[in-house]
Amino acid sequence: MGQEDKTEVMSLKARVAQALKTEQEKNEGCTTRLSTLRLIDAAIRDRDVCARGRGDTEGCPEADVRNVLDTMIAQRETAAREHDDAGRIEDAIREREEIEIIRAFLPEPLCTKDLQAAVDEVVEDLGATKLKDIGRCMSALKKRYPGKIESGTAGKAMRKALTSGKAATK
């Protein structure tokens, strides 16, 4: 009955809020983790305000929170590359630290074996036999495994499954 049980049930918003509260209670001053958690919290609150403005009383959905985190990671990866190119190594290191803090809130992407099993399952369930079915299959895959699918890797696995002849024989 440890922390793992709670994180499976808690929403991303709740996990970020809890982590922020815990970090603030440590009273260690402004650490990289604390400032990053504040940035995440502010971005989520901003999306909540926008969602409520559209009439969604619940705030932004879980998928939007995941998108916020993905966007924040992409921004920091770009910034880290730019800092490296400019010779500002300390800034690049800080950006990469922030990436790891943000990534800790996202679910682990499916590994190769699990991804292939998921792809095969979707192909079989949908009865996909041709490469033209890839869009439909990818959509179903992303719906079944939200936040756990990396589009590039999954697309390659799906293309391979549909062209390998496995799909055509089922």
C-alpha positions in Angstrom: 0.0 0.0 0.0 2.8 2.4 -0.8 3.1 5.4 -3.0 2.8 3.3 -6.2 -0.8 2.5 -5.5 -1.7 6.2 -5.2 0.0 7.3 -8.3 -1.8 4.8 -10.5 -5.2 6.3 -9.4 -4.2 10.0 -9.0 -4.6 12.2 -12.0 -1.5 14.0 -13.5 -2.8 17.3 -12.0 -3.1 15.8 -8.6 0.3 14.2 -8.8 1.9 17.5 -9.8 0.0 19.4 -7.0 1.1 16.8 -4.5 4.7 16.9 -5.6 4.7 20.7 -5.5 3.3 20.7 -2.0 5.8 18.1 -0.8 8.7 20.1 -2.3 7.5 23.3 -0.8 7.3 21.7 2.6 10.9 20.6 2.4 11.8 24.3 2.8 15.2 24.0 1.0 14.9 27.2 -0.9 14.3 27.5 -4.6 15.7 24.3 -6.1 15.5 23.3 -9.8 12.8 20.7 -8.9 10.7 23.3 -7.0 10.9 25.9 -9.8 10.1 23.3 -12.5 7.1 22.0 -10.5 5.9 25.6 -10.2 6.2 26.0 -14.0 4.3 22.8 -14.6 1.6 23.8 -12.1 1.3 27.3 -13.7 0.9 25.8 -17.2 -1.7 23.3 -16.0 -3.7 26.1 -14.2 -3.5 28.2 -17.4 -5.1 25.3 -19.4 -7.7 24.9 -16.7 -8.6 28.6 -17.0 -8.9 28.2 -20.8 -11.1 25.1 -20.4 -13.4 26.8 -17.9 -13.7 29.7 -20.3 -15.0 27.3 -22.8 -17.6 26.0 -20.3 -15.8 22.9 -19.1 -16.3 23.1 -15.3 -13.9 20.2 -14.7 -10.9 22.1 -16.1 -8.7 20.7 -18.7 -8.8 16.9 -19.4 -6.0 14.5 -18.6 -5.0 14.4 -22.3 -4.4 18.2 -22.3 -2.2 17.9 -19.2 -0.2 15.3 -21.0 0.1 17.6 -24.0 1.3 20.4 -21.8 4.0 18.2 -20.3 5.0 17.0 -23.8 5.2 20.6 -25.0 7.3 21.6 -22.0 9.7 18.8 -22.7 10.0 19.7 -26.4 10.7 23.3 -25.5 13.4 22.3 -23.1 15.0 20.0 -25.6 15.2 22.8 -28.1 16.6 25.2 -25.5 19.2 22.7 -24.3 20.4 22.2 -27.9 20.6 26.0 -28.4 22.5 26.4 -25.1 24.9 23.7 -26.2 25.5 25.4 -29.6 26.1 28.7 -27.8 28.5 27.1 -25.3 26.3 27.7 -22.3 26.8 24.2 -20.8 25.4 25.0 -17.4 22.2 26.3 -18.9 21.9 23.2 -21.1 22.4 21.0 -18.0 19.7 22.8 -16.2 17.3 22.3 -19.1 18.0 18.6 -19.1 17.4 18.4 -15.4 14.0 20.0 -15.9 13.3 17.5 -18.7 13.8 14.6 -16.3 11.6 16.2 -13.6 8.8 16.7 -16.2 9.3 13.3 -17.7 8.8 11.7 -14.2 5.1 12.6 -14.4 4.5 11.0 -17.8 3.7 7.3 -18.1 6.5 5.1 -19.5 6.2 4.5 -23.2 5.6 0.9 -24.2 8.8 -1.0 -24.7 9.5 -2.9 -27.9 7.9 -6.2 -26.9 4.8 -4.6 -25.3 4.5 -2.2 -28.3 4.6 -5.1 -30.8 2.0 -7.0 -28.8 -0.3 -3.9 -28.7 0.2 -3.3 -32.4 -0.6 -7.0 -33.2 -3.7 -6.9 -31.0 -5.0 -3.7 -32.7 -4.3 -5.1 -36.2 -6.1 -8.3 -35.3 -9.1 -6.6 -33.6 -9.6 -4.2 -36.5 -9.0 -6.8 -39.2 -6.5 -4.6 -40.8 -4.8 -6.1 -43.8 -3.4 -3.3 -45.9 -1.1 -0.3 -45.4 -4.1 2.0 -46.1 -5.4 0.8 -42.6 -2.5 2.4 -40.8 -4.3 5.6 -39.8 -7.3 3.7 -38.4 -4.9 1.3 -36.5 -2.8 4.1 -35.1 -5.8 6.0 -33.9 -7.1 2.9 -32.1 -3.6 2.2 -30.6 -3.4 5.7 -29.2 -6.9 5.5 -27.8 -6.1 2.2 -26.1 -2.8 3.3 -24.7 -3.1 7.1 -24.0 0.3 8.7 -23.3 2.2 5.5 -23.7 2.6 5.6 -27.5 5.5 7.3 -29.2 4.2 8.0 -32.7 7.4 7.4 -34.6 8.2 4.1 -33.0 4.6 2.9 -33.1 4.2 4.0 -36.7 7.2 1.9 -37.8 5.9 -1.1 -35.8 2.4 -0.7 -37.3 3.8 -0.3 -40.9 5.9 -3.5 -40.3 3.0 -5.4 -39.0 0.8 -4.4 -41.9 3.4 -5.1 -44.6 4.9 -8.3 -43.1 2.1 -10.5 -44.3 1.0 -11.3 -40.7 -2.0 -9.0 -41.1 -2.9 -10.4 -44.5 -3.1 -13.9 -43.2 -5.4 -13.2 -40.3 
